[in-house]
Amino acid sequence: MYDASALYRLLGDDARLRLLRLLALDRLNVTELTGILGLAQSGVSRHLGLLKDGGLVSEEREAGFTYYRISPDVRDASNGHAALWALLQDQFDRASATDIGRGDNARLEEVRRLRKENFQTHGGPDTNERQLVPGRSWAAWARALGHLLPPVVVADLGCGEGYLTVETSRWASRVIAVDRSADVLARARALATRRHVSNVTWKRGDLETLPIGDETVDVALFSQALHHADDPSRALQEAVRILVHGGRVLVLDLREHGETWVLDRLGDQCLGFTREGLATLLEGAGLIDVKVNVGARRTGDPFTVLIASGVKPVKTEEQKLHG
């Protein structure tokens, strides 16, 4: 049995209640909880320690990770926990209807999506073993597709911390990576150095005024970057400007959603795009053969990925004659 005053103090913190609600929904590690809650890792660890000492949270180790979940005694309302579980359930139901609760739920679904795509790390007892095939890897599959591509010049626009830039460098002859944040570019350069990547040129600049010359790249890539642009239409026009004729724009972005928390927390400038709206943007920038498809979605996840592409028209004979 708990000391009542100690229990009230333990549950009297909003962050601990948010954390506890998430652990009632799924088992999570510190890194995952940090990403969902937006708190410092040290703070999350401290809260977990207090909840574990109070008997409200249990931990288990698997594949080098420590996972936490709400204590089975609390969840099962056993050993005198019936009243406590009823109280927590009521609190959790109320919290899930708030903006903060909906945001936490959305980020939890993103964690679940990433788990589903990572078969090696998440192969625990609650994973469908029929899906666990040794050697199956989305990263390896993406790299394999790179073997089918010619050695083109790629512009990674809004490259962020460079993860996709580095992957692209494996098959591209050269990559020009652009981001407006000097700090982010520094981390991207450090990643490339650690991976011994030497065919990337890093440039600081805005998507609407790219620091790249006309008709110098074969592929212009926006990966979850267009919804950060102040003017997506202008950003696509700039991408077309730097493309050679016959080159392609490739866009991976979010389908229109209602998760308004991304505006403040992640700096998004819009809540995604409709399929029709994204197609109109590409066509308005002068692209032809425009295609827009759903790239990835998961039941319960508010974020659906759209994949769009278009081609810069090849010059006519008359245009060639006039330069």
Buried (B, 14 or more C-beta within 10 A) or exposed (E): EBEEEEBEEBBEBEEBBBBBBBBBBBBBBBEBBBBBBBBEEEBBBBBBEBBBEBBBBBEEEBEEBEBBBBBEBBBEBEEEBEEBBEEBBEBBEEBBEEEEBBBBBBBBBBBBBEBBEEBEEBBEEEEEEEEEEEEEBEEEEBEEEEEEEEEBBBBBBBBBBBEBBBBBBBBBEBBBBBBBBEEBBEBBBEBBEEBEBEBBEBBEBBBBEBEBEEEBBBBBBBBBBBBBBEEBBBBBBBBBBBBBEEBBBBBBBBBBBEBEBBEEEEEBEBBBBEBEBBBBBBEEBBBEEBEBEEEBBBEEBBBBBBBBBBBBBEEEEEEEEEE
